């Protein structure tokens, strides 16, 4: 066989074939489509709220490995980035809440705390905090055993949650707050959340302990006297003034800034004179005048202010909310550095609290853009992290909110969040609101009204359905002491989902009208004399504003469980907000009401963000579909609240 350079011909042929095959695959590799990197994306053609009060339009934002790499109106030259369409959307920094409480009320041991940390906390962040765009928080008091562990787990990436800065337990006087409030009947909470100090030595020991644990700030309570702890009035002791001064000065010497819980003007003045870094809550016992000497003192001191206006909505002193709103605007106009804080308790509430806090800032007289700056740039400056957070700017961490509507035009648009990014990672993408196959419902022949009586005899309700067949209109009248107290008028579709609702309660100047159109509920009017103008996105979801009286349609369906929405009208924090509820068929029971036995379908309700705290129970007659009894269950206690008095 012929050879060349000592290699047989067939050897040359094999090498040539091998080279051709290798070359083919090399070319295929070089010209292959570039794989999109999930840690690299461009948000295209988006409106930007920078966070410092300025805006940019029609921008492309390039994010890689958690950092905003470039912002440009021109095309960005990268082949591996995913593309997110930002057309007609708004991009802004993640919200920074400088005053929250993550956990502490329901645990009584290290074991309870660990179970809450690993079993419950990830779900709270995923379902109730991150979807609202909250990407950084400062916890102002939490159990020592819990809070440092949580921070470490977030930093390691084992728990996905907002960046967490902490104070750890709070300094307080013996029998001060939180020792004699949160810890009154819970020794574990008292030990974990309060450092009760009566001597300089105890102060020094406490500061050293917190510094060693890695606290980011120090906090103490500077308030004494009567204190409302939920519905109980307690007495708390105020920290000695000399110890207050020591915490501030010694903390500063050891590299820790100090902030203080305070309600009264005189106490605020003493704190400012002592060189405090942060004022929490503020002056709540009086309205400040623009020329009040305390304002100059405040400005000269450089102290920062964290109002918690929304928390004042459940304070027992009725003047505190209006004082808080008034003083916020006075201090803002005076140039006092202010950062958003809410006093939100993550264990019990969701991120809508932060959105309501912003709405209160606008009610106080700030523009929506000014309110947003308090929750972004100012928050980052307050926490000492403005070099990496608080702005949509090249080089910053990509804590970002992408919205369908512009909150700088209307702060209520904060609710229309499409996506949330935490250090560049997508942690929330808008869920489609579920729709259900609920068949058309008709009331049984001969049923025109139902009348219900509260078991304590203080209230009756009459539900009139005589105009449902012709006009799809239903009226509910609530009577107290024999007189009409409130009236609901509903126009509903065939599934008993509301299309229009009018609610009037003359006793406290409440008159609300809401209407659903194109997947949105628009609500106007007054609630307790306060003007309302809100829009809620509901898409094809069920708006069961009648709540318990809408369940006959659900019972007639094949669905076992549904999610529905209702606007709150009570005295809690959910008032005038759109709440999400879940209703579930629990089986059948026989119920005796007024001597008559009824075979019933049992339905349970939970408010989805507080499913652990409350459950509503309702029984509906299988023959008529109408409710014959209702009740509620809190903890292990169940009670009946309403029973059917008359069906006509």
C-alpha positions in Angstrom: 0.0 0.0 0.0 1.4 3.5 -0.9 2.8 5.5 1.9 3.6 9.2 2.4 6.0 10.4 5.0 5.9 6.9 6.4 2.1 6.9 6.8 -0.1 4.5 4.8 -2.7 6.0 2.5 -5.6 4.7 4.5 -4.1 6.4 7.6 -4.1 9.7 5.7 -7.8 9.1 4.7 -8.8 8.5 8.3 -7.0 11.6 9.5 -8.7 13.8 6.8 -12.1 12.4 7.7 -11.5 13.0 11.4 -10.3 16.6 10.8 -13.4 17.3 8.6 -15.7 16.0 11.4 -13.9 18.0 14.1 -14.0 21.1 11.9 -17.7 20.7 11.4 -18.4 20.5 15.1 -16.1 23.4 15.8 -17.9 25.6 13.4 -21.3 24.5 14.8 -20.0 25.4 18.3 -18.7 28.8 17.2 -21.9 29.8 15.4 -24.4 28.3 17.9 -27.0 30.7 19.4 -25.7 32.1 22.7 -27.4 30.7 25.7 -29.3 33.3 27.7 -27.8 33.8 31.1 -30.5 33.8 33.9 -28.3 36.2 35.9 -28.1 38.6 33.1 -31.0 40.6 31.6 -32.0 43.8 29.9 -35.2 45.6 30.9 -36.0 47.4 27.7 -37.8 50.7 26.9 -38.8 51.4 30.5 -39.7 54.5 32.5 -37.4 54.9 35.5 -38.0 56.5 38.9 -34.4 56.9 40.0 -35.2 57.3 43.7 -33.7 60.8 44.2 -36.8 62.6 42.8 -35.7 62.4 39.1 -37.1 60.3 36.3 -35.7 58.8 33.0 -37.7 57.8 30.0 -37.4 55.1 27.3 -34.4 53.6 29.0 -32.7 50.2 28.7 -31.4 48.8 31.9 -28.7 46.1 31.9 -28.3 43.9 35.0 -25.7 41.2 35.4 -24.8 39.2 38.5 -27.0 41.3 40.8 -25.6 44.7 39.8 -27.0 47.4 37.5 -24.2 47.5 34.9 -25.5 50.1 32.4 -28.5 52.4 31.8 -28.8 53.8 28.3 -31.3 55.0 25.8 -29.3 53.3 23.1 -29.2 49.6 22.3 -27.0 47.6 24.7 -24.6 45.2 23.0 -24.9 41.9 24.8 -26.0 38.6 23.3 -26.4 36.5 26.4 -28.9 38.7 28.3 -32.5 37.8 28.7 -34.9 40.5 27.5 -37.7 41.9 29.7 -40.1 44.2 28.0 -40.5 47.4 30.0 -42.8 49.2 27.5 -45.4 51.2 29.3 -44.0 50.1 32.7 -42.1 51.9 35.5 -38.9 50.7 37.2 -38.0 52.0 40.6 -35.7 51.0 43.5 -36.9 48.4 46.0 -38.6 49.8 49.1 -36.5 50.2 52.3 -38.4 50.0 55.6 -36.4 51.4 58.5 -38.7 50.2 61.2 -40.2 46.7 61.3 -40.6 43.9 63.8 -40.3 40.5 62.2 -41.1 38.1 65.0 -41.7 37.9 68.7 -45.3 37.7 70.0 -46.2 34.0 69.7 -43.1 32.1 70.7 -42.2 31.0 74.2 -38.9 29.1 73.8 -35.9 28.7 71.6 -37.6 25.6 70.1 -40.7 27.6 69.1 -38.5 30.3 67.6 -36.5 27.9 65.5 -39.6 26.3 64.2 -40.9 29.7 63.2 -37.6 30.7 61.7 -37.3 27.7 59.4 -40.9 26.6 59.0 -42.8 29.9 58.7 -40.4 32.7 57.9 -39.6 31.7 54.3 -43.3 31.6 53.4 -43.9 35.0 55.0 -41.1 36.6 52.9 -42.2 34.8 49.7 -45.9 35.4 50.0 -46.4 38.6 52.0 -43.3 40.8 51.9 -41.3 40.4 48.7 -44.3 40.7 46.4 -44.9 44.2 47.7 -41.4 45.3 46.6 -39.8 45.4 50.1 -36.2 44.5 49.6 -34.4 46.0 52.7 -35.6 46.3 56.3 -34.3 47.3 59.7 -35.7 45.2 62.5 -36.1 47.4 65.7 -36.7 44.6 68.3 -36.8 40.9 68.0 -35.8 37.9 70.0 -32.0 37.6 70.3 -32.0 33.9 69.6 -34.0 34.5 66.4 -32.9 37.6 64.7 -29.2 37.0 64.2 -29.9 33.5 62.9 -32.4 34.9 60.4 -29.9 37.5 59.2 -27.2 34.9 58.8 -29.5 32.6 56.8 -30.5 35.4 54.5 -26.9 36.4 53.9 -25.9 32.8 53.2 -28.8 32.5 50.7 -30.5 29.7 52.7 -33.6 31.9 53.2 -34.7 34.3 50.5 -35.8 37.5 52.1 -35.1 41.2 52.2 -31.7 42.4 53.3 -31.9 42.6 57.1 -30.3 45.1 59.4 -30.9 44.7 63.2 -30.8 46.3 66.6 -31.4 43.1 68.5 -33.1 43.4 71.9 -33.9 46.9 73.2 -32.5 48.8 76.2 -35.3 49.8 78.6 -35.9 50.6 82.2 -36.8 47.8 84.6 -40.5 47.1 83.8 -40.3 49.4 80.8 -41.4 48.6 77.2 -41.0 45.9 75.8 -40.2 44.1 79.1 -43.6 44.9 80.7 -45.6 44.8 77.5 -44.6 42.1 75.0 -42.8 40.2 77.8 -45.4 40.8 80.5 -46.7 37.2 80.4 -43.9 35.6 78.5 -40.6 35.2 80.3 -38.8 34.0 77.1 -39.8 37.2 75.2 -38.8 39.4 78.1 -35.4 37.8 78.3 -34.9 37.8 74.5 -36.2 41.2 73.6 -35.4 43.5 76.5 -32.2 44.6 78.2 -33.5 46.1 81.4 -30.9 48.5 82.8 -30.7 50.5 86.0 -26.9 51.0 86.3 -24.1 52.3 84.1 -22.4 48.8 84.3 -25.5 47.2 82.9 -25.5 49.6 80.0 -21.9 48.9 79.2 -22.4 45.2 79.4 -25.4 45.4 77.1 -23.6 47.5 74.5 -20.7 45.1 74.4 -23.0 42.1 74.1 -24.9 43.6 71.2 -21.7 44.7 69.4 -20.2 41.2 69.8 -23.4 39.7 68.3 -23.2 42.0 65.3 -26.0 44.5 65.9 -26.1 47.2 63.2 -27.7 49.8 65.6 -28.7 50.3 69.2 -32.2 51.1 70.2 -33.9 52.0 73.5 -37.3 53.0 74.7 -37.6 56.5 76.1 -41.2 56.6 77.3 -42.9 56.2 80.6 -46.4 56.2 82.1 -49.5 54.6 80.7 -49.0 52.5 77.6 -51.7 50.7 75.5 -50.6 47.2 74.7 -53.4 46.2 72.3 -56.5 46.6 74.4 -54.8 46.6 77.8 -53.5 49.8 79.4 -50.3 49.1 81.3 -47.8 51.2 83.2 -44.2 51.3 81.9 -41.1 52.9 83.4 -38.9 55.4 81.5 -35.2 54.9 81.2 -33.1 57.1 83.5 -31.9 60.2 81.6 -28.2 59.6 82.6 -28.4 56.1 81.2 -30.0 57.4 78.0 -27.1 59.7 77.6 -24.7 56.9 78.3 -26.2 54.6 75.7 -25.9 57.3 73.0 -22.3 58.4 73.8 -20.9 55.0 74.6 -22.6 53.4 71.6 -21.0 56.1 69.4 -17.6 55.5 70.9 -18.0 51.7 70.1 -19.1 52.4 66.5 -22.9 51.9 67.0 -25.5 54.6 66.1 -28.4 54.8 68.5 -32.1 55.3 67.8 -35.0 55.7 70.3 -38.7 54.9 70.6 -40.3 58.1 71.7 -43.8 59.7 71.7 -43.6 63.0 73.6 -42.1 66.3 72.7 -40.2 66.8 76.0 -38.5 63.5 75.6 -37.6 64.2 72.0 -35.9 67.4 73.0 -33.8 65.6 75.6 -32.8 63.0 73.0 -31.8 65.6 70.5 -29.7 67.4 73.1 -28.0 64.2 73.9 -26.9 63.6 70.3 -29.3 60.8 69.3 -28.9 59.5 65.7 -32.5 58.4 65.1 -36.0 59.3 66.3 -38.6 56.6 66.0 -42.3 57.6 66.0 -41.7 61.2 66.9 -43.7 64.0 68.6 -47.2 62.6 69.0 -48.6 64.5 72.0 -48.9 67.9 70.2 -48.9 69.6 66.8 -45.6 71.4 66.1 -45.5 75.0 64.7 -43.0 75.7 61.9 -41.1 78.1 64.2 -41.0 75.8 67.2 -37.5 76.0 68.7 -37.3 72.2 68.7 -37.2 72.2 64.9 -34.0 74.2 64.8 -32.6 72.0 67.6 -33.5 69.0 65.5 -32.0 70.3 62.3 -28.8 71.4 64.0 -28.4 68.0 65.7 -28.5 66.2 62.4 -30.8 63.5 63.9 -32.8 61.5 61.5 -36.5 60.8 61.7 -38.5 57.6 61.0 -42.2 58.2 61.2 -44.5 55.3 61.6 -47.8 56.9 60.6 -49.7 53.8 59.8 -49.0 52.4 63.3 -50.9 55.3 64.7 -54.1 54.0 63.1 -54.5 51.6 66.0 -53.2 53.8 68.8 -55.9 54.3 71.5 -55.2 58.1 71.7 -57.2 59.6 68.8 -55.0 62.7 68.5 -51.9 60.7 67.6 -52.7 60.0 64.0 -53.5 63.6 63.1 -50.5 64.8 65.1 -48.2 62.4 63.3 -49.4 63.5 59.9 -49.1 67.2 60.7 -45.7 66.9 62.3 -44.4 64.8 59.4 -45.1 67.7 56.9 -43.7 70.3 59.3 -40.4 68.4 59.7 -40.2 67.6 56.0 -40.6 71.2 55.1 -37.9 72.1 57.6 -35.4 69.8 55.9 -35.2 67.2 58.6 -33.8 63.9 57.0 -36.7 61.5 57.0 -36.8 57.8 56.1 -39.8 55.5 55.7 -40.7 53.3 58.6 -43.9 51.4 59.3 -43.8 49.5 62.6 -45.0 46.6 60.5 -45.1 43.3 62.3 -44.2 40.7 59.7 -45.5 37.9 61.9 -49.0 39.3 61.7 -49.2 41.6 58.7 -48.2 41.9 55.0 -46.4 44.4 52.8 -49.5 46.4 52.0 -48.6 48.2 55.3 -45.6 49.8 53.5 -47.9 50.9 50.7 -50.3 52.4 53.1 -47.5 54.2 54.9 -46.6 55.9 51.6 -50.2 56.9 51.1 -50.2 58.5 54.5 -47.1 60.6 53.5 -49.0 61.9 50.5 -52.1 62.6 52.7 -49.7 64.6 55.0 -48.9 66.8 52.0 -45.9 65.3 50.3 -46.0 64.5 46.6 -46.0 60.9 45.5 -42.4 61.3 44.3 -41.3 62.9 47.6 -42.9 59.9 49.5 -41.0 57.5 47.2 -37.7 59.2 48.0 -38.3 58.6 51.7 -38.7 54.9 51.0 -35.6 54.6 48.7 -32.7 57.0 48.7 -33.4 58.4 52.2 -33.9 54.9 53.6 -30.5 53.8 52.2 -28.8 56.9 53.6 -30.4 56.4 57.0 -29.1 52.8 57.1 -25.6 53.8 55.8 -25.9 51.7 52.6 -26.5 54.5 50.1 -23.3 53.6 48.2 -25.0 50.4 47.0 -28.8 50.8 47.5 -31.7 53.2 47.1 -31.3 54.3 43.5 -31.7 52.9 40.0 -28.2 53.8 38.9 -25.2 52.1 37.3 -23.1 50.3 39.9 -26.0 49.8 42.4 -27.4 46.5 43.6 -30.4 45.5 41.5 -33.1 45.7 44.1 -35.8 46.7 41.7 -39.6 46.9 41.3 -41.2 46.8 37.9 -44.7 48.2 37.9 -47.6 48.3 35.4 -48.6 51.8 36.5 -46.6 54.9 37.6 -46.6 55.5 41.4 -45.2 59.0 40.9 -48.5 60.0 39.3 -50.6 58.3 42.0 -49.1 56.6 45.0 -52.0 54.1 44.9 -50.3 52.7 41.8 -47.7 51.0 44.1 -50.1 48.1 44.2 -49.7 47.3 40.5 -46.4 45.4 40.8 -45.4 43.2 37.9 -42.0 41.9 39.1 -39.6 42.3 42.0 -35.9 41.7 41.8 -33.7 41.2 44.9 -29.9 41.6 44.1 -30.8 40.9 40.5 -32.7 37.7 41.3 -36.4 37.6 40.3 -38.2 36.9 43.5 -41.8 37.8 42.4 -43.6 37.8 39.2 -47.3 38.8 39.1 -49.7 35.9 39.6 -52.7 35.7 37.4 -55.8 36.1 39.5 -57.8 32.9 39.3 -61.2 32.6 37.7 -63.6 29.9 38.4 -66.5 28.1 36.8 -69.3 29.4 39.0 -72.7 28.6 37.4 -75.5 31.2 37.1 -77.4 31.4 40.4 -81.1 32.0 41.0 -82.8 32.3 44.3 -85.4 29.6 45.1 -89.0 30.6 44.2 -90.7 32.4 47.0 -87.4 33.7 48.7 -87.4 37.5 48.7 -85.5 38.3 51.9 -83.6 36.9 54.8 -83.2 38.4 58.3 -80.4 37.5 60.7 -79.8 38.2 64.4 -76.5 38.6 66.1 -76.3 36.2 69.0 -75.6 39.0 71.5 -78.8 40.7 70.4 -77.1 44.0 69.5 -77.5 43.8 65.7 -79.8 42.5 63.0 -79.3 42.2 59.3 -81.9 42.0 56.5 -80.9 40.9 53.0 -83.4 41.8 50.4 -83.2 39.8 47.1 -86.6 40.6 45.5 -85.0 42.7 42.7 -82.3 40.1 41.9 -84.2 38.3 39.1 -85.1 41.4 37.1 -82.3 43.9 38.0 -79.6 41.7 39.7 -79.7 44.0 42.6 -79.5 43.0 46.3 -79.8 45.2 49.4 -78.4 44.4 52.9 -79.5 46.6 55.8 -77.8 46.5 59.2 -79.9 47.5 62.2 -78.6 48.5 65.6 -80.9 49.3 68.5 -83.8 48.9 66.1 -82.6 51.6 63.7 -80.9 51.4 60.3 -77.1 51.7 61.0 -75.6 50.8 57.6 -76.8 50.0 54.1 -75.1 48.0 51.3 -76.6 48.1 47.8 -75.1 45.6 45.3 -75.4 45.0 41.6 -74.1 41.6 40.9 -73.5 39.2 38.0 -75.0 35.8 37.7 -72.3 34.3 40.0 -73.2 36.9 42.7 -69.8 38.6 42.1 -70.2 42.3 42.5 -70.2 44.7 39.6 -71.2 47.8 41.6 -71.4 48.5 45.3 -72.7 51.4 47.3 -72.2 51.5 51.1 -73.5 54.2 53.5 -73.0 54.5 57.2 -74.2 58.0 58.2 -73.1 57.7 61.9 -69.5 58.2 61.0 -69.8 60.0 57.6 -69.1 56.9 55.5 -70.4 56.8 51.9 -68.6 54.7 49.4 -69.3 53.8 45.8 -67.2 51.2 43.9 -67.6 49.8 40.4 -65.8 47.1 38.5 -64.8 47.8 34.9 -62.1 46.2 32.6 -60.6 44.2 35.4 -60.3 47.0 37.9 -62.4 48.2 40.8 -62.6 52.0 41.2 -63.7 53.2 44.6 -64.6 56.8 45.6 -66.4 58.5 48.4 -65.6 59.0 52.1 -64.8 56.6 54.9 -65.2 58.0 58.4 -65.1 61.5 56.8 -61.8 60.8 54.9 -61.9 61.1 51.1 -61.3 57.9 49.2 -60.2 57.5 45.6 -58.6 54.0 45.0 -58.2 51.5 42.2 -57.7 47.8 42.7 -56.7 45.3 40.0 -58.9 42.2 40.1 -58.9 40.9 36.5 -61.4 38.1 36.3 -61.3 37.4 40.1 -64.5 37.0 42.2 -65.4 40.3 43.9 -67.6 38.8 46.6 -68.4 42.1 48.4 -71.4 40.4 50.0 -69.0 37.7 51.3 -71.2 35.3 53.3 -74.3 36.1 51.2 -72.4 35.3 47.9 -71.7 31.7 48.9 -74.9 30.1 47.5 -73.3 30.5 44.1 -70.1 28.7 45.2 -72.2 25.9 46.8 -74.0 25.3 43.5 -70.6 24.9 41.7 -68.3 21.9 41.4 -65.4 23.9 42.9 -64.1 22.7 46.3 -62.2 25.8 47.2 -62.1 29.4 45.8 -60.2 32.6 46.3 -62.2 35.8 46.3 -61.8 39.5 47.1 -63.7 41.9 49.3 -63.1 45.5 50.4 -62.9 46.0 54.1 -65.2 48.4 56.0 -64.3 47.7 59.6 -62.0 49.4 62.1 -58.9 47.4 61.4 -55.9 48.1 59.2 -57.7 46.3 56.3 -60.4 49.0 56.1 -60.8 50.4 52.6 -58.3 47.8 51.2 -59.0 44.9 48.9 -58.6 41.7 51.0 -57.9 38.2 49.6 -60.0 35.4 51.1 -60.2 31.7 50.6 -63.5 29.8 50.9 -63.5 26.0 51.3 -66.3 23.4 51.5 -65.8 21.6 54.8 -68.5 19.0 54.4 -72.1 18.7 55.6 -73.6 19.1 59.1 -77.1 19.3 60.6 -77.8 22.6 62.3 -80.8 23.4 64.5 -81.9 27.1 64.5 -85.0 28.3 66.2 -86.2 24.7 66.7 -85.8 23.8 63.0 -83.2 21.3 61.8 -81.5 22.1 58.6 -79.1 19.9 56.5 -76.3 22.3 55.7 -73.2 22.6 53.7 -70.4 24.0 55.9 -68.0 26.7 54.4 -64.9 28.1 56.0 -63.3 31.5 55.2 -59.8 32.6 55.9 -58.1 35.9 55.1 -55.2 34.4 53.2 -52.4 36.6 54.7 -53.7 35.8 58.3 -54.9 32.2 57.7 -53.4 31.2 61.0 -55.2 33.8 63.0 -58.9 33.7 62.1 -61.4 31.4 60.4 -65.0 32.3 59.6 -67.5 29.4 59.6 -70.8 29.5 57.7 -73.6 26.9 57.3 -76.0 27.0 54.3 -79.3 25.1 54.0 -79.0 22.6 51.2 -82.6 23.1 50.1 -82.6 26.9 49.8 -78.9 27.6 49.6 -79.3 30.4 52.2 -77.1 30.9 55.2 -78.7 29.7 58.5 -75.8 30.3 60.9 -72.4 31.9 61.0 -69.5 31.9 63.5 -65.8 32.3 63.8 -62.8 30.4 65.2 -59.8 32.1 66.7 -57.2 29.7 68.2 -59.1 26.9 69.7 -62.2 28.9 70.5 -65.3 28.7 68.3 -68.4 30.9 68.7 -71.6 31.5 66.8 -72.1 35.1 65.7 -75.3 35.2 63.6 -78.4 33.0 63.2 -81.3 33.0 60.7 -84.3 34.7 62.3 -86.7 34.7 59.3 -86.7 33.6 55.7 -89.5 35.1 53.6 
